[in-house]
């Protein structure tokens, strides 16, 4: 095995963040029970924040970012994993509090890993990534609240052209839901219809949060935007409708009232993909392997080497990334 390998390392000097590719020694990796050769990773919104030094997500430098990865176990002190096993890691603050997947090797706690489910490989797992995993958790939350495709009404997906939204539209459409996709980019309309969206909603139509109640419109919603968009959506939910909130691309505030909850029984469910319990993780990944149309996933995925990742961190924050980015970490 290599004694040294390549990785993207963030450093900070005089409060100025710098990012560059460096040689890293195996002995430099943080402690953990399992050493993994990282084959694939991806770019999520949180990765974009970390690459640009936003949100104080990283507190200690030097640091290897990358909030998720897939790869092969090289060595393990935990009996659950053996050399050669294919594994997935998302969440657990890896890539922010712990070194992450933007390096050719990673050493992590065994509890953070999930075995690769049957029918899925590392490349497709990271084409799904944290964004797609979050989408499945949101769909599962809607189901747990009683939503089903035979009910009358549309399910709205905000931020639909992004990573979470793209996978959510694809999953919901594949299950038979009527999906309304919200976006601010006219050039994504055909893309979203290709994923199965039955209608397109201009995101500008969802930003007025001045009225506590509007006409009932949505059976359910998966929201990755937050702020005034989420407040507006709450005012348009059908009686006993349910919203799965899983992002804050529009901001962390929620300028809403309690009126939709009191008069329409609207339910707002928070989706946490970071500290999600192991059993729910396994269930979500198995369902993704079985129920997400892989041909559609391939169609919305852009592949690149890790060496090419840096400019994309700013693009994802500006909403300029469509679908999913698959990163070949060994191409460094």
SEVEXMAR-421091 format. One record per residue (C-alpha): y, x, z; residue in three letters; residue number from 0. Coordinates in Angstrom, 1 decimal, m for minus. Layout:
# residues N
<rec c2="Y" c1="X" c3="Z" rogu="Ala" torza="NUM"/>
...
# end
This chain:
# residues 332
<rec c2="0.0" c1="0.0" c3="0.0" rogu="Unk" torza="0"/>
<rec c2="3.6" c1="1.1" c3="m0.6" rogu="Unk" torza="1"/>
<rec c2="5.3" c1="2.9" c3="2.2" rogu="Unk" torza="2"/>
<rec c2="8.7" c1="1.8" c3="0.8" rogu="Unk" torza="3"/>
<rec c2="9.7" c1="m1.1" c3="m1.3" rogu="Unk" torza="4"/>
<rec c2="12.8" c1="m2.7" c3="m2.8" rogu="Unk" torza="5"/>
<rec c2="14.9" c1="m5.5" c3="m1.3" rogu="Unk" torza="6"/>
<rec c2="18.3" c1="m7.1" c3="m1.2" rogu="Unk" torza="7"/>
<rec c2="20.1" c1="m5.9" c3="1.9" rogu="Unk" torza="8"/>
<rec c2="23.3" c1="m7.4" c3="3.3" rogu="Unk" torza="9"/>
<rec c2="25.6" c1="m5.1" c3="5.4" rogu="Unk" torza="10"/>
<rec c2="28.9" c1="m5.7" c3="7.1" rogu="Unk" torza="11"/>
<rec c2="31.7" c1="m3.3" c3="7.6" rogu="Unk" torza="12"/>
<rec c2="35.1" c1="m4.3" c3="9.0" rogu="Unk" torza="13"/>
<rec c2="34.1" c1="m7.9" c3="8.6" rogu="Unk" torza="14"/>
<rec c2="33.6" c1="m7.4" c3="4.9" rogu="Unk" torza="15"/>
<rec c2="30.1" c1="m8.4" c3="3.6" rogu="Unk" torza="16"/>
<rec c2="28.4" c1="m6.2" c3="1.1" rogu="Unk" torza="17"/>
<rec c2="25.2" c1="m6.9" c3="m0.8" rogu="Unk" torza="18"/>
<rec c2="23.0" c1="m4.3" c3="m2.6" rogu="Unk" torza="19"/>
<rec c2="19.5" c1="m3.4" c3="m3.5" rogu="Unk" torza="20"/>
<rec c2="17.9" c1="m0.7" c3="m1.3" rogu="Unk" torza="21"/>
<rec c2="14.6" c1="1.0" c3="m0.5" rogu="Unk" torza="22"/>
<rec c2="13.1" c1="m0.4" c3="2.7" rogu="Unk" torza="23"/>
<rec c2="10.3" c1="1.1" c3="4.7" rogu="Unk" torza="24"/>
<rec c2="7.4" c1="m1.1" c3="6.0" rogu="Unk" torza="25"/>
<rec c2="8.2" c1="0.2" c3="9.5" rogu="Unk" torza="26"/>
<rec c2="11.8" c1="m1.2" c3="9.1" rogu="Unk" torza="27"/>
<rec c2="10.5" c1="m4.8" c3="9.0" rogu="Unk" torza="28"/>
<rec c2="10.9" c1="m7.0" c3="12.0" rogu="Unk" torza="29"/>
<rec c2="8.0" c1="m7.6" c3="14.3" rogu="Unk" torza="30"/>
<rec c2="5.5" c1="m10.3" c3="13.4" rogu="Unk" torza="31"/>
<rec c2="1.8" c1="m10.9" c3="13.2" rogu="Unk" torza="32"/>
<rec c2="1.5" c1="m11.2" c3="9.4" rogu="Unk" torza="33"/>
<rec c2="2.6" c1="m8.9" c3="6.7" rogu="Unk" torza="34"/>
<rec c2="3.1" c1="m10.6" c3="3.3" rogu="Unk" torza="35"/>
<rec c2="3.7" c1="m9.2" c3="m0.1" rogu="Unk" torza="36"/>
<rec c2="6.4" c1="m11.5" c3="m1.4" rogu="Unk" torza="37"/>
<rec c2="5.9" c1="m12.6" c3="m5.0" rogu="Unk" torza="38"/>
<rec c2="8.2" c1="m15.5" c3="m5.3" rogu="Unk" torza="39"/>
<rec c2="11.4" c1="m16.9" c3="m3.7" rogu="Unk" torza="40"/>
<rec c2="14.2" c1="m19.3" c3="m4.7" rogu="Unk" torza="41"/>
<rec c2="17.9" c1="m20.0" c3="m4.3" rogu="Unk" torza="42"/>
<rec c2="18.9" c1="m22.8" c3="m2.0" rogu="Unk" torza="43"/>
<rec c2="22.4" c1="m23.9" c3="m0.9" rogu="Unk" torza="44"/>
<rec c2="22.0" c1="m22.1" c3="2.4" rogu="Unk" torza="45"/>
<rec c2="21.1" c1="m18.9" c3="0.5" rogu="Unk" torza="46"/>
<rec c2="24.4" c1="m19.3" c3="m1.3" rogu="Unk" torza="47"/>
<rec c2="26.3" c1="m19.6" c3="2.0" rogu="Unk" torza="48"/>
<rec c2="24.5" c1="m16.5" c3="3.4" rogu="Unk" torza="49"/>
<rec c2="25.1" c1="m14.4" c3="0.3" rogu="Unk" torza="50"/>
<rec c2="28.8" c1="m15.2" c3="0.6" rogu="Unk" torza="51"/>
<rec c2="29.0" c1="m14.7" c3="4.3" rogu="Unk" torza="52"/>
<rec c2="29.8" c1="m18.3" c3="5.1" rogu="Unk" torza="53"/>
<rec c2="29.1" c1="m20.4" c3="8.2" rogu="Unk" torza="54"/>
<rec c2="28.2" c1="m17.4" c3="10.4" rogu="Unk" torza="55"/>
<rec c2="24.6" c1="m18.1" c3="9.7" rogu="Unk" torza="56"/>
<rec c2="23.8" c1="m14.4" c3="9.9" rogu="Unk" torza="57"/>
<rec c2="24.9" c1="m12.6" c3="13.1" rogu="Unk" torza="58"/>
<rec c2="23.2" c1="m9.2" c3="12.9" rogu="Unk" torza="59"/>
<rec c2="23.3" c1="m6.7" c3="10.1" rogu="Unk" torza="60"/>
<rec c2="21.7" c1="m5.1" c3="8.1" rogu="Unk" torza="61"/>
<rec c2="19.9" c1="m8.2" c3="7.0" rogu="Unk" torza="62"/>
<rec c2="17.5" c1="m9.3" c3="4.2" rogu="Unk" torza="63"/>
<rec c2="18.3" c1="m12.9" c3="3.1" rogu="Unk" torza="64"/>
<rec c2="16.1" c1="m15.5" c3="1.4" rogu="Unk" torza="65"/>
<rec c2="15.2" c1="m18.6" c3="3.4" rogu="Unk" torza="66"/>
<rec c2="11.8" c1="m19.1" c3="1.8" rogu="Unk" torza="67"/>
<rec c2="9.1" c1="m17.3" c3="0.0" rogu="Unk" torza="68"/>
<rec c2="5.5" c1="m17.4" c3="m1.2" rogu="Unk" torza="69"/>
<rec c2="3.1" c1="m14.5" c3="m1.5" rogu="Unk" torza="70"/>
<rec c2="m0.2" c1="m12.9" c3="m0.5" rogu="Unk" torza="71"/>
<rec c2="m1.2" c1="m11.8" c3="3.0" rogu="Unk" torza="72"/>
<rec c2="m1.6" c1="m8.0" c3="3.2" rogu="Unk" torza="73"/>
<rec c2="m2.6" c1="m7.8" c3="6.9" rogu="Unk" torza="74"/>
<rec c2="m2.8" c1="m10.1" c3="9.8" rogu="Unk" torza="75"/>
<rec c2="m3.2" c1="m9.9" c3="13.6" rogu="Unk" torza="76"/>
<rec c2="m3.7" c1="m13.7" c3="13.7" rogu="Unk" torza="77"/>
<rec c2="m7.2" c1="m15.1" c3="13.0" rogu="Unk" torza="78"/>
<rec c2="m5.7" c1="m18.0" c3="10.9" rogu="Unk" torza="79"/>
<rec c2="m4.8" c1="m15.7" c3="8.1" rogu="Unk" torza="80"/>
<rec c2="m6.7" c1="m12.9" c3="6.3" rogu="Unk" torza="81"/>
<rec c2="m5.8" c1="m10.4" c3="3.6" rogu="Unk" torza="82"/>
<rec c2="m5.7" c1="m12.1" c3="0.2" rogu="Unk" torza="83"/>
<rec c2="m4.6" c1="m15.5" c3="1.5" rogu="Unk" torza="84"/>
<rec c2="m1.8" c1="m17.2" c3="m0.3" rogu="Unk" torza="85"/>
<rec c2="0.9" c1="m18.6" c3="2.0" rogu="Unk" torza="86"/>
<rec c2="4.3" c1="m20.4" c3="1.9" rogu="Unk" torza="87"/>
<rec c2="7.2" c1="m19.9" c3="4.3" rogu="Unk" torza="88"/>
<rec c2="10.2" c1="m22.2" c3="4.6" rogu="Unk" torza="89"/>
<rec c2="12.5" c1="m22.8" c3="7.5" rogu="Unk" torza="90"/>
<rec c2="12.3" c1="m21.4" c3="11.1" rogu="Unk" torza="91"/>
<rec c2="15.7" c1="m19.7" c3="10.4" rogu="Unk" torza="92"/>
<rec c2="14.0" c1="m17.1" c3="8.3" rogu="Unk" torza="93"/>
<rec c2="16.7" c1="m15.5" c3="6.0" rogu="Unk" torza="94"/>
<rec c2="19.4" c1="m16.1" c3="8.6" rogu="Unk" torza="95"/>
<rec c2="18.2" c1="m15.1" c3="12.1" rogu="Unk" torza="96"/>
<rec c2="15.1" c1="m13.2" c3="10.8" rogu="Unk" torza="97"/>
<rec c2="14.7" c1="m11.1" c3="7.7" rogu="Unk" torza="98"/>
<rec c2="13.7" c1="m13.3" c3="4.7" rogu="Unk" torza="99"/>
<rec c2="12.2" c1="m13.4" c3="1.3" rogu="Unk" torza="100"/>
<rec c2="14.6" c1="m11.3" c3="m0.9" rogu="Unk" torza="101"/>
<rec c2="12.5" c1="m8.2" c3="m0.5" rogu="Unk" torza="102"/>
<rec c2="9.1" c1="m7.3" c3="m1.8" rogu="Unk" torza="103"/>
<rec c2="7.4" c1="m7.4" c3="1.6" rogu="Unk" torza="104"/>
<rec c2="8.1" c1="m9.5" c3="4.8" rogu="Unk" torza="105"/>
<rec c2="6.6" c1="m9.5" c3="8.3" rogu="Unk" torza="106"/>
<rec c2="6.7" c1="m12.8" c3="10.1" rogu="Unk" torza="107"/>
<rec c2="5.2" c1="m14.9" c3="12.9" rogu="Unk" torza="108"/>
<rec c2="2.0" c1="m16.6" c3="11.9" rogu="Unk" torza="109"/>
<rec c2="3.2" c1="m19.9" c3="13.2" rogu="Unk" torza="110"/>
<rec c2="5.9" c1="m20.0" c3="10.5" rogu="Unk" torza="111"/>
<rec c2="3.4" c1="m19.9" c3="7.6" rogu="Unk" torza="112"/>
<rec c2="1.6" c1="m22.7" c3="5.8" rogu="Unk" torza="113"/>
<rec c2="m1.5" c1="m22.1" c3="3.7" rogu="Unk" torza="114"/>
<rec c2="m1.1" c1="m22.6" c3="0.0" rogu="Unk" torza="115"/>
<rec c2="m2.5" c1="m26.1" c3="m0.7" rogu="Unk" torza="116"/>
<rec c2="m5.1" c1="m26.7" c3="m3.4" rogu="Unk" torza="117"/>
<rec c2="m3.5" c1="m27.3" c3="m6.8" rogu="Unk" torza="118"/>
<rec c2="m0.4" c1="m25.2" c3="m6.2" rogu="Unk" torza="119"/>
<rec c2="0.4" c1="m21.6" c3="m6.9" rogu="Unk" torza="120"/>
<rec c2="3.2" c1="m19.4" c3="m5.5" rogu="Unk" torza="121"/>
<rec c2="5.5" c1="m19.8" c3="m8.5" rogu="Unk" torza="122"/>
<rec c2="5.3" c1="m23.6" c3="m8.4" rogu="Unk" torza="123"/>
<rec c2="5.6" c1="m23.5" c3="m4.6" rogu="Unk" torza="124"/>
<rec c2="8.9" c1="m21.7" c3="m4.9" rogu="Unk" torza="125"/>
<rec c2="10.1" c1="m23.8" c3="m7.8" rogu="Unk" torza="126"/>
<rec c2="9.8" c1="m26.5" c3="m5.2" rogu="Unk" torza="127"/>
<rec c2="11.1" c1="m24.3" c3="m2.4" rogu="Unk" torza="128"/>
<rec c2="13.0" c1="m25.5" c3="0.7" rogu="Unk" torza="129"/>
<rec c2="15.0" c1="m28.0" c3="m1.5" rogu="Unk" torza="130"/>
<rec c2="11.9" c1="m29.7" c3="m2.8" rogu="Unk" torza="131"/>
<rec c2="10.2" c1="m29.6" c3="0.5" rogu="Unk" torza="132"/>
<rec c2="13.3" c1="m31.3" c3="2.0" rogu="Unk" torza="133"/>
<rec c2="13.1" c1="m33.9" c3="m0.7" rogu="Unk" torza="134"/>
<rec c2="9.5" c1="m34.8" c3="0.2" rogu="Unk" torza="135"/>
<rec c2="10.4" c1="m35.0" c3="3.9" rogu="Unk" torza="136"/>
<rec c2="13.2" c1="m37.4" c3="2.9" rogu="Unk" torza="137"/>
<rec c2="10.8" c1="m39.5" c3="0.8" rogu="Unk" torza="138"/>
<rec c2="8.3" c1="m39.6" c3="3.6" rogu="Unk" torza="139"/>
<rec c2="11.0" c1="m40.7" c3="6.0" rogu="Unk" torza="140"/>
<rec c2="11.9" c1="m43.6" c3="3.7" rogu="Unk" torza="141"/>
<rec c2="8.3" c1="m44.6" c3="3.5" rogu="Unk" torza="142"/>
<rec c2="7.9" c1="m44.4" c3="7.3" rogu="Unk" torza="143"/>
<rec c2="10.8" c1="m46.9" c3="7.5" rogu="Unk" torza="144"/>
<rec c2="9.0" c1="m49.4" c3="5.3" rogu="Unk" torza="145"/>
<rec c2="10.4" c1="m48.6" c3="1.9" rogu="Unk" torza="146"/>
<rec c2="8.1" c1="m49.3" c3="m1.1" rogu="Unk" torza="147"/>
<rec c2="8.4" c1="m49.4" c3="m4.9" rogu="Unk" torza="148"/>
<rec c2="7.7" c1="m53.1" c3="m5.0" rogu="Unk" torza="149"/>
<rec c2="10.9" c1="m54.0" c3="m3.2" rogu="Unk" torza="150"/>
<rec c2="13.8" c1="m55.3" c3="m5.1" rogu="Unk" torza="151"/>
<rec c2="16.6" c1="m52.8" c3="m5.4" rogu="Unk" torza="152"/>
<rec c2="17.5" c1="m49.2" c3="m6.4" rogu="Unk" torza="153"/>
<rec c2="17.1" c1="m46.0" c3="m4.4" rogu="Unk" torza="154"/>
<rec c2="20.2" c1="m43.8" c3="m4.6" rogu="Unk" torza="155"/>
<rec c2="20.0" c1="m40.0" c3="m4.8" rogu="Unk" torza="156"/>
<rec c2="23.3" c1="m38.2" c3="m4.2" rogu="Unk" torza="157"/>
<rec c2="23.9" c1="m34.7" c3="m5.5" rogu="Unk" torza="158"/>
<rec c2="21.1" c1="m35.6" c3="m7.9" rogu="Unk" torza="159"/>
<rec c2="21.5" c1="m32.6" c3="m10.3" rogu="Unk" torza="160"/>
<rec c2="21.0" c1="m30.1" c3="m7.5" rogu="Unk" torza="161"/>
<rec c2="17.8" c1="m28.7" c3="m6.1" rogu="Unk" torza="162"/>
<rec c2="17.1" c1="m31.4" c3="m3.5" rogu="Unk" torza="163"/>
<rec c2="18.3" c1="m34.2" c3="m5.7" rogu="Unk" torza="164"/>
<rec c2="16.4" c1="m33.1" c3="m8.8" rogu="Unk" torza="165"/>
<rec c2="13.1" c1="m33.1" c3="m7.0" rogu="Unk" torza="166"/>
<rec c2="13.9" c1="m36.3" c3="m5.1" rogu="Unk" torza="167"/>
<rec c2="14.6" c1="m38.2" c3="m8.4" rogu="Unk" torza="168"/>
<rec c2="11.4" c1="m36.9" c3="m9.9" rogu="Unk" torza="169"/>
<rec c2="9.3" c1="m37.9" c3="m6.9" rogu="Unk" torza="170"/>
<rec c2="10.8" c1="m41.3" c3="m6.5" rogu="Unk" torza="171"/>
<rec c2="10.6" c1="m42.1" c3="m10.2" rogu="Unk" torza="172"/>
<rec c2="6.9" c1="m41.0" c3="m10.2" rogu="Unk" torza="173"/>
<rec c2="6.2" c1="m43.3" c3="m7.3" rogu="Unk" torza="174"/>
<rec c2="7.6" c1="m46.2" c3="m9.3" rogu="Unk" torza="175"/>
<rec c2="11.1" c1="m46.6" c3="m7.6" rogu="Unk" torza="176"/>
<rec c2="14.2" c1="m47.6" c3="m9.6" rogu="Unk" torza="177"/>
<rec c2="16.3" c1="m44.5" c3="m9.0" rogu="Unk" torza="178"/>
<rec c2="20.1" c1="m44.3" c3="m9.3" rogu="Unk" torza="179"/>
<rec c2="21.2" c1="m40.7" c3="m9.6" rogu="Unk" torza="180"/>
<rec c2="24.7" c1="m39.7" c3="m8.5" rogu="Unk" torza="181"/>
<rec c2="26.4" c1="m36.7" c3="m10.2" rogu="Unk" torza="182"/>
<rec c2="29.9" c1="m35.5" c3="m11.1" rogu="Unk" torza="183"/>
<rec c2="28.7" c1="m33.6" c3="m14.2" rogu="Unk" torza="184"/>
<rec c2="28.5" c1="m35.5" c3="m17.4" rogu="Unk" torza="185"/>
<rec c2="26.3" c1="m32.8" c3="m19.0" rogu="Unk" torza="186"/>
<rec c2="23.5" c1="m33.7" c3="m16.5" rogu="Unk" torza="187"/>
<rec c2="23.1" c1="m37.3" c3="m17.5" rogu="Unk" torza="188"/>
<rec c2="20.3" c1="m36.7" c3="m20.0" rogu="Unk" torza="189"/>
<rec c2="18.7" c1="m34.3" c3="m17.7" rogu="Unk" torza="190"/>
<rec c2="18.6" c1="m36.9" c3="m14.9" rogu="Unk" torza="191"/>
<rec c2="17.3" c1="m39.6" c3="m17.1" rogu="Unk" torza="192"/>
<rec c2="14.5" c1="m37.2" c3="m18.2" rogu="Unk" torza="193"/>
<rec c2="13.5" c1="m36.9" c3="m14.5" rogu="Unk" torza="194"/>
<rec c2="13.2" c1="m40.7" c3="m14.4" rogu="Unk" torza="195"/>
<rec c2="16.6" c1="m41.9" c3="m13.2" rogu="Unk" torza="196"/>
<rec c2="17.2" c1="m45.5" c3="m14.3" rogu="Unk" torza="197"/>
<rec c2="21.0" c1="m45.4" c3="m13.8" rogu="Unk" torza="198"/>
<rec c2="23.7" c1="m42.8" c3="m13.4" rogu="Unk" torza="199"/>
<rec c2="26.5" c1="m43.1" c3="m10.8" rogu="Unk" torza="200"/>
<rec c2="29.7" c1="m41.1" c3="m11.0" rogu="Unk" torza="201"/>
<rec c2="30.0" c1="m39.3" c3="m7.7" rogu="Unk" torza="202"/>
<rec c2="33.8" c1="m40.2" c3="m7.7" rogu="Unk" torza="203"/>
<rec c2="32.8" c1="m43.8" c3="m7.3" rogu="Unk" torza="204"/>
<rec c2="31.2" c1="m42.9" c3="m3.9" rogu="Unk" torza="205"/>
<rec c2="34.0" c1="m41.2" c3="m2.2" rogu="Unk" torza="206"/>
<rec c2="36.2" c1="m44.0" c3="m0.8" rogu="Unk" torza="207"/>
<rec c2="35.3" c1="m44.3" c3="2.9" rogu="Unk" torza="208"/>
<rec c2="38.2" c1="m46.6" c3="3.8" rogu="Unk" torza="209"/>
<rec c2="36.2" c1="m49.8" c3="4.0" rogu="Unk" torza="210"/>
<rec c2="33.4" c1="m50.3" c3="6.6" rogu="Unk" torza="211"/>
<rec c2="31.5" c1="m52.7" c3="4.4" rogu="Unk" torza="212"/>
<rec c2="31.2" c1="m53.2" c3="0.7" rogu="Unk" torza="213"/>
<rec c2="28.8" c1="m55.4" c3="m1.4" rogu="Unk" torza="214"/>
<rec c2="25.1" c1="m54.7" c3="m0.7" rogu="Unk" torza="215"/>
<rec c2="23.8" c1="m52.3" c3="m3.4" rogu="Unk" torza="216"/>
<rec c2="21.2" c1="m49.8" c3="m2.3" rogu="Unk" torza="217"/>
<rec c2="17.7" c1="m50.4" c3="m0.9" rogu="Unk" torza="218"/>
<rec c2="17.5" c1="m46.7" c3="0.2" rogu="Unk" torza="219"/>
<rec c2="19.3" c1="m43.5" c3="m0.2" rogu="Unk" torza="220"/>
<rec c2="18.5" c1="m39.8" c3="m0.1" rogu="Unk" torza="221"/>
<rec c2="21.9" c1="m38.1" c3="0.6" rogu="Unk" torza="222"/>
<rec c2="22.5" c1="m34.3" c3="0.4" rogu="Unk" torza="223"/>
<rec c2="26.3" c1="m34.5" c3="0.3" rogu="Unk" torza="224"/>
<rec c2="27.5" c1="m36.0" c3="3.6" rogu="Unk" torza="225"/>
<rec c2="31.1" c1="m36.6" c3="4.5" rogu="Unk" torza="226"/>
<rec c2="32.9" c1="m39.4" c3="2.7" rogu="Unk" torza="227"/>
<rec c2="30.0" c1="m39.8" c3="0.2" rogu="Unk" torza="228"/>
<rec c2="27.6" c1="m40.6" c3="3.1" rogu="Unk" torza="229"/>
<rec c2="30.2" c1="m42.9" c3="4.7" rogu="Unk" torza="230"/>
<rec c2="30.7" c1="m44.8" c3="1.5" rogu="Unk" torza="231"/>
<rec c2="26.9" c1="m45.1" c3="0.9" rogu="Unk" torza="232"/>
<rec c2="26.4" c1="m46.5" c3="4.4" rogu="Unk" torza="233"/>
<rec c2="28.9" c1="m49.3" c3="3.6" rogu="Unk" torza="234"/>
<rec c2="26.9" c1="m50.3" c3="0.4" rogu="Unk" torza="235"/>
<rec c2="23.4" c1="m50.4" c3="1.9" rogu="Unk" torza="236"/>
<rec c2="21.4" c1="m53.5" c3="1.6" rogu="Unk" torza="237"/>
<rec c2="20.4" c1="m55.4" c3="4.8" rogu="Unk" torza="238"/>
<rec c2="18.0" c1="m53.2" c3="6.8" rogu="Unk" torza="239"/>
<rec c2="18.4" c1="m50.4" c3="4.2" rogu="Unk" torza="240"/>
<rec c2="17.6" c1="m46.8" c3="5.2" rogu="Unk" torza="241"/>
<rec c2="19.4" c1="m43.6" c3="4.4" rogu="Unk" torza="242"/>
<rec c2="17.7" c1="m40.1" c3="4.7" rogu="Unk" torza="243"/>
<rec c2="20.5" c1="m37.6" c3="5.3" rogu="Unk" torza="244"/>
<rec c2="19.5" c1="m34.0" c3="4.4" rogu="Unk" torza="245"/>
<rec c2="22.5" c1="m32.1" c3="3.4" rogu="Unk" torza="246"/>
<rec c2="26.3" c1="m31.4" c3="3.7" rogu="Unk" torza="247"/>
<rec c2="27.4" c1="m30.1" c3="0.4" rogu="Unk" torza="248"/>
<rec c2="30.5" c1="m32.3" c3="0.7" rogu="Unk" torza="249"/>
<rec c2="31.2" c1="m31.4" c3="4.3" rogu="Unk" torza="250"/>
<rec c2="29.7" c1="m31.9" c3="7.8" rogu="Unk" torza="251"/>
<rec c2="32.0" c1="m34.7" c3="8.9" rogu="Unk" torza="252"/>
<rec c2="31.1" c1="m38.4" c3="8.7" rogu="Unk" torza="253"/>
<rec c2="34.2" c1="m40.6" c3="8.6" rogu="Unk" torza="254"/>
<rec c2="32.3" c1="m43.9" c3="9.0" rogu="Unk" torza="255"/>
<rec c2="32.2" c1="m46.8" c3="11.4" rogu="Unk" torza="256"/>
<rec c2="29.3" c1="m48.4" c3="13.3" rogu="Unk" torza="257"/>
<rec c2="29.7" c1="m51.7" c3="11.3" rogu="Unk" torza="258"/>
<rec c2="26.9" c1="m51.1" c3="8.8" rogu="Unk" torza="259"/>
<rec c2="24.5" c1="m50.4" c3="11.7" rogu="Unk" torza="260"/>
<rec c2="25.5" c1="m53.5" c3="13.7" rogu="Unk" torza="261"/>
<rec c2="26.0" c1="m56.1" c3="10.9" rogu="Unk" torza="262"/>
<rec c2="23.3" c1="m55.0" c3="8.4" rogu="Unk" torza="263"/>
<rec c2="20.9" c1="m53.1" c3="10.6" rogu="Unk" torza="264"/>
<rec c2="21.2" c1="m50.0" c3="8.4" rogu="Unk" torza="265"/>
<rec c2="19.2" c1="m47.1" c3="9.5" rogu="Unk" torza="266"/>
<rec c2="20.3" c1="m43.5" c3="9.2" rogu="Unk" torza="267"/>
<rec c2="17.5" c1="m40.9" c3="9.5" rogu="Unk" torza="268"/>
<rec c2="18.2" c1="m37.2" c3="9.8" rogu="Unk" torza="269"/>
<rec c2="15.9" c1="m34.8" c3="7.9" rogu="Unk" torza="270"/>
<rec c2="15.3" c1="m31.4" c3="9.5" rogu="Unk" torza="271"/>
<rec c2="13.3" c1="m29.0" c3="7.3" rogu="Unk" torza="272"/>
<rec c2="14.0" c1="m25.9" c3="9.4" rogu="Unk" torza="273"/>
<rec c2="12.1" c1="m26.7" c3="12.6" rogu="Unk" torza="274"/>
<rec c2="9.8" c1="m29.3" c3="11.1" rogu="Unk" torza="275"/>
<rec c2="6.4" c1="m29.4" c3="13.0" rogu="Unk" torza="276"/>
<rec c2="3.4" c1="m27.7" c3="11.4" rogu="Unk" torza="277"/>
<rec c2="1.3" c1="m30.8" c3="10.7" rogu="Unk" torza="278"/>
<rec c2="4.2" c1="m32.5" c3="8.9" rogu="Unk" torza="279"/>
<rec c2="4.8" c1="m29.4" c3="6.9" rogu="Unk" torza="280"/>
<rec c2="1.1" c1="m29.3" c3="5.8" rogu="Unk" torza="281"/>
<rec c2="1.2" c1="m32.9" c3="4.8" rogu="Unk" torza="282"/>
<rec c2="4.4" c1="m32.6" c3="2.8" rogu="Unk" torza="283"/>
<rec c2="3.1" c1="m29.5" c3="0.9" rogu="Unk" torza="284"/>
<rec c2="m0.2" c1="m31.3" c3="0.1" rogu="Unk" torza="285"/>
<rec c2="1.7" c1="m34.3" c3="m1.2" rogu="Unk" torza="286"/>
<rec c2="3.9" c1="m32.1" c3="m3.3" rogu="Unk" torza="287"/>
<rec c2="0.9" c1="m30.4" c3="m4.8" rogu="Unk" torza="288"/>
<rec c2="m0.7" c1="m33.7" c3="m5.6" rogu="Unk" torza="289"/>
<rec c2="2.2" c1="m36.0" c3="m6.4" rogu="Unk" torza="290"/>
<rec c2="5.0" c1="m34.0" c3="m8.0" rogu="Unk" torza="291"/>
<rec c2="4.8" c1="m33.9" c3="m11.8" rogu="Unk" torza="292"/>
<rec c2="4.5" c1="m30.2" c3="m12.5" rogu="Unk" torza="293"/>
<rec c2="5.5" c1="m30.5" c3="m16.1" rogu="Unk" torza="294"/>
<rec c2="8.8" c1="m32.0" c3="m14.9" rogu="Unk" torza="295"/>
<rec c2="9.2" c1="m29.3" c3="m12.3" rogu="Unk" torza="296"/>
<rec c2="8.7" c1="m26.6" c3="m15.0" rogu="Unk" torza="297"/>
<rec c2="11.3" c1="m28.4" c3="m17.1" rogu="Unk" torza="298"/>
<rec c2="14.0" c1="m28.2" c3="m14.4" rogu="Unk" torza="299"/>
<rec c2="13.2" c1="m24.6" c3="m13.3" rogu="Unk" torza="300"/>
<rec c2="15.0" c1="m21.4" c3="m14.4" rogu="Unk" torza="301"/>
<rec c2="13.2" c1="m18.2" c3="m13.8" rogu="Unk" torza="302"/>
<rec c2="14.8" c1="m14.8" c3="m13.1" rogu="Unk" torza="303"/>
<rec c2="14.2" c1="m11.5" c3="m11.4" rogu="Unk" torza="304"/>
<rec c2="15.5" c1="m10.8" c3="m7.9" rogu="Unk" torza="305"/>
<rec c2="17.7" c1="m8.2" c3="m9.5" rogu="Unk" torza="306"/>
<rec c2="19.7" c1="m11.0" c3="m11.1" rogu="Unk" torza="307"/>
<rec c2="20.3" c1="m13.2" c3="m8.1" rogu="Unk" torza="308"/>
<rec c2="23.7" c1="m12.2" c3="m6.8" rogu="Unk" torza="309"/>
<rec c2="26.0" c1="m14.0" c3="m9.2" rogu="Unk" torza="310"/>
<rec c2="24.1" c1="m17.3" c3="m8.6" rogu="Unk" torza="311"/>
<rec c2="24.9" c1="m17.4" c3="m4.9" rogu="Unk" torza="312"/>
<rec c2="28.5" c1="m18.3" c3="m5.8" rogu="Unk" torza="313"/>
<rec c2="27.4" c1="m20.7" c3="m8.6" rogu="Unk" torza="314"/>
<rec c2="25.3" c1="m22.8" c3="m6.3" rogu="Unk" torza="315"/>
<rec c2="28.2" c1="m23.3" c3="m3.9" rogu="Unk" torza="316"/>
<rec c2="30.4" c1="m24.5" c3="m6.7" rogu="Unk" torza="317"/>
<rec c2="27.8" c1="m27.0" c3="m7.9" rogu="Unk" torza="318"/>
<rec c2="27.1" c1="m25.0" c3="m11.1" rogu="Unk" torza="319"/>
<rec c2="23.3" c1="m24.8" c3="m10.6" rogu="Unk" torza="320"/>
<rec c2="21.1" c1="m27.5" c3="m12.2" rogu="Unk" torza="321"/>
<rec c2="17.6" c1="m28.0" c3="m10.9" rogu="Unk" torza="322"/>
<rec c2="15.7" c1="m25.1" c3="m9.4" rogu="Unk" torza="323"/>
<rec c2="15.9" c1="m21.3" c3="m9.6" rogu="Unk" torza="324"/>
<rec c2="12.6" c1="m19.4" c3="m9.4" rogu="Unk" torza="325"/>
<rec c2="12.9" c1="m15.8" c3="m8.3" rogu="Unk" torza="326"/>
<rec c2="10.4" c1="m13.1" c3="m9.2" rogu="Unk" torza="327"/>
<rec c2="10.8" c1="m10.9" c3="m6.1" rogu="Unk" torza="328"/>
<rec c2="8.7" c1="m8.1" c3="m7.5" rogu="Unk" torza="329"/>
<rec c2="11.2" c1="m7.8" c3="m10.4" rogu="Unk" torza="330"/>
<rec c2="13.7" c1="m5.9" c3="m8.2" rogu="Unk" torza="331"/>
# end
